[in-house]
Each structure stands twice: as structure tokens, then as C-alpha cells.
Amino acid sequence: PRIRMEPGPFPEAVPARKVTVVGSELVENYTVYIIDVMDGLHRWTVKHRYSDFYELHEKLTMEKKVDRRLLPPKKILGKNSKSLVERRQKELELYLQTLLQQFPQASPTPLAYFLHFHLYEINGITAALAEELFHKGEQLLQAGEVFSLRPLQLYSVSQQLRLATPTCLSGDARTDLGHILDFTCRLRYLKISGSRGPVGTSNIEESSLPFDLSVFKSLLQIEISDCSSQQIQGLPSLRASLATLSLHRSTESMISILVPEASEFPQWEPEGAEPGCPVTALVPVWRHLTTLDMSHNCIGAVDDSVKLIPKVEFLDLSYNHLSSVENLQHLYSLVHVDLSYNRLRSLEAAHTRLGNIKTLSLAGNHLETLSGLSKLYSLVNLDLSHNQLAQLEEIRNIGALPCLEKLNLSSNPMCIIPDYRTKVLAQFGDRAAEVSLDCRATTEKELDTVEVLKAIQKAKEVKDRMSSSDKKISEDSRASAAPPASSSSSSSSSCPSQGNHVCIRLCLAEGV
């Protein structure tokens, strides 16, 4: 059965090991024995034929002085008979169990590889990684290449550091843990790729294994995919050096990655900020982070953790679950923003949060209006493809943007309107020649058509003004032609008032 361990504290005890030969199968003309290996809660399957056992035994007798009589002898006749296979199965199991008892602390390298410890067991994994870095580590660092690690490898290193065991159990200096620590201290570019489901033939679920990133002291760039935010530990230690952070299929919130301390201190503020209310923690900012790619996650909101990344210029939140965009006003340095393939229906007053950006992708949302984009005066590239834009009038909201050069409206309902391209380009007036629409430069023929449309529009506007003027003149004429009010009625309406005024004046003059 597969065992999924919940992320939690690293275990402190060395797990018990057990090996069992559980069966066999006939492959072509030889028998393969199926070996079940258990290491604590982890278990995996290994398959070997008898000749593999014999080769292992030869190495162990030469290198470790193992008793040559320990391995059951070869059989020439009837080697695939059921009775022999069943008897040999028990004998080979006893052989492997004896070897594990003989080497309880660290298995010899031939035995470790035979039982796939280098793939699934903590000591074997770290020994294999240390030996690889012993041979290639310096070359990799000099080349400045991206180095890839799996969560299981990082978990093994973290576990080794927590156990009170020597850094070189096998006695082979090439497998010393120090080679790994020296490499991680100087590594600049790291990629961590997790997996969904069990690893290889094991029951190990990588997404349940916690690992600590604090062993990396000089990282400039890290990419993490298919992990769980709960298993990633030591992220705050990267704040002093990291310039690029990419995280995919690993989190439901930004705060769990940018401010993991928030789980312990709900009232926090960025270090150096003036707290507006009592706080329980001042959290250091990501000093050098300029690129944040958290695309392909399940993020539902841009929370206030972005206060800790004031220098970010490139922000990718595509393929998430955003229905609104908040808090981006804290990112004063933003230049490129990707919000494509979310759940946005509108983006009101976008300039209050995205004032100085040059590139904005809103592809694959549910936008029906562009009214909130009319004041993005620095915008150069705008991708609005795969939305719900149906009315050409919406283009007027972006037609006056002075720097816009590339506009993508493909796969919107308005694209089926006859002469769609020229009608859109006409909204840009004299700048139509400078705008590339749907990844296509504007042609001379389209510009000629745009000029015709502009002339028609101007003629229509002149006609509308003249029509409006004629209407006003007509109304004025009708007003002047109306019969004047009768003198009797006017005198009857005005005289009493005038008489009263005269009466008042006379009375005052006479001192009444």
C-alpha cells in the first residue's frame, strides 16, 4: 500500500530496515527474483536474477571480506524448476538479511546500489549525490548552469544534517556530506522538480517530504514545481540573495511563500515600514527580487504579502484563480504583468495599481469592457486575446493610449465583425500606422481604408454638428415667431406689483 506522510518535523531516529524476497517471475529463459525492501515507512521493489546476486557477492568478498560460502551455489540443471526457485528464494532472502545485519550503519556501495538505496534510502541518496558533486561540482559551479534536485534528495540532505551521525558513514571520502554542503553554499541557479504520485517502484510521495533550503547561501534564481508550500522550509533565508523566484503547481496563496512567518505571526509588517497598528513581527523584505513567476498555481487573491517585494519588475500570475486584482499599488517598480487565464471580468481604474507598466497580458479572462484601461499611459504591449469583447466601441478606451504599439484582440467575439481590423485601427486615429494588431503589422491597404473611415467619420461629425446647429436655429425661429403676451394681461399681472411698490414708497415718504 502507498503511504502518504503528512509534512511535519524531521524524524530523529534511524529507521529499521528489512528485506524480503516476495516472489519470482520467468523472463525469457531465466528467473527474476522480486525483492521488497523496507526502510522505516518507505518501501520499494527491486528485481534481480541470480547472476546479479553472484556479481554482487564477488565484489563483497573482494572488498569487504564477506564469507564466500554465504551465497547459495549456482545450479546448472533444473535452474528454473519450481522447487529450486522456491528454495533459492528463501536462501537469497537469508543472504540479503545477513548482509544488512553485517553492515548495520552503512551498506557497502555495491550492496547499496543492488538494493537501490541510492534511489530511495536517505544515506544512499546523499552518498550518491556527494560522489556526483565530488567529480562534477566545481565544473558545474564554474559553468554557472542550473542544477536540478528532487525533493527526495533535499529531504535526505536535510535529514542527514539533523541526525547525529558522521558525515561519511561509508568511509569513502568521495561520499562525504561536506561535498554537498560546499556545493550548496556556492550554487547560484537551482531547479526543484517534485512529482505527483509515488516515486519509481516505491510508496514514497515526494509532496509529503519536508526539505530545508537554508543550506543554499548564494542563490540568485530558484524554480520550484509540483511541491507543496507546506513542505518548503527555509525560504526566508533566501531573501538576502534571490533575484528570480518561480513557483508552479505548488501553492494556493502568495503569503505562504513570500511570508511563511505569517502562520506564526498574523500581525506583521515589512521591516522599515511605519506600522499603523500594533504588530507582532517585522519581516525583512526580499531585497533583490526583481522577477516573481507564480503562474500555474491555485492563487485566488493578490494578498498584502506583495509589500515584501517592492523591487519586483516582472510579475507573472497567469493560470491562477484571480477574480480581482488588489494590492499591486505596493509594487512601484512593476514593468511587465501577466494576468492571463484567470477569472477577471473587469479591471476598473487599473492605473491606480498598474500605473507605470509597459506590458500587460489579460488573455484568457472574461473581460467584456476596457473602461478601466484608459489611463495606462505607459503601456506598450497589451494582450486581450480570448476574452468576451464584443463591441468595437470598447476600443475607444485604449485608442488614445500614447505608447501602445502591440495589441492582440484575437479570439474575441468582435473579430467576426466585417472589416474588423480596419475598424479597430481607425480608433487609433493618426497612430494607426504605429500599432501592430493581432501580431500583424498594419498594411498600406489597411491604412488607406483607415483614412477613408476617418474621413467618413469626420464628415459624419460635421453633418451631426450642422444638423444640431440647424435644429437650434429652427427652435429659436419658432420661439421668436410665437405671439406676444396681451398688454391687458401683462398690465394686470404687473400693475398690482408696481402699485404696491409705489404705495410703499409714498407711505414711507409721508412717514406713515
Buried (B, 14 or more C-beta within 10 A) or exposed (E): EEBEBEBEEBBEEBEEBBBBBEBBEEEEEEBBBBBBBBBBEBBBBBBBBBEBBEBBBBBBBEEBEBEEEBBBEEEEEEBEEEEBBEEBBEBBBEBBBBBBEBBEEBBBBBBBBBBBBBBBBBBBBBBBBBBBBBEEBEEBBEEEEBBEBBBBBBBBBBBBBEBEBEBBBBEBEBBBBEBBBBBBEBBBBBBBBBBEEBBEBBBBBBBBBBBBBBBBBBBBBBBBBBBBBBBBBBBBBBBEBBBBBBBBBBBBBBBBBBBBBBEEBEEBBBEEEEEEEEBEBBBEBBBEBBBBBBBBBEBBBBBBBBBBBBBBBBBBBBBBEBBBBEBBEBBEEBBBBBBBBBEBEBBEEBBEBBBBBBBBBBBBBEBBBBBBBBBBEBBBBBBBBBBEBBEBEBBBBBBBBEEBBBBBBBBBEBBEBEEBBBBBBBBBEEBBBEBBBBEEEBEEEBBEBBEEBBEEEEEEEEEEEEEEEEEEEEEEEEEEEEEEEEEEEEEEEEEEEEEEEEEEEEEEEEEE
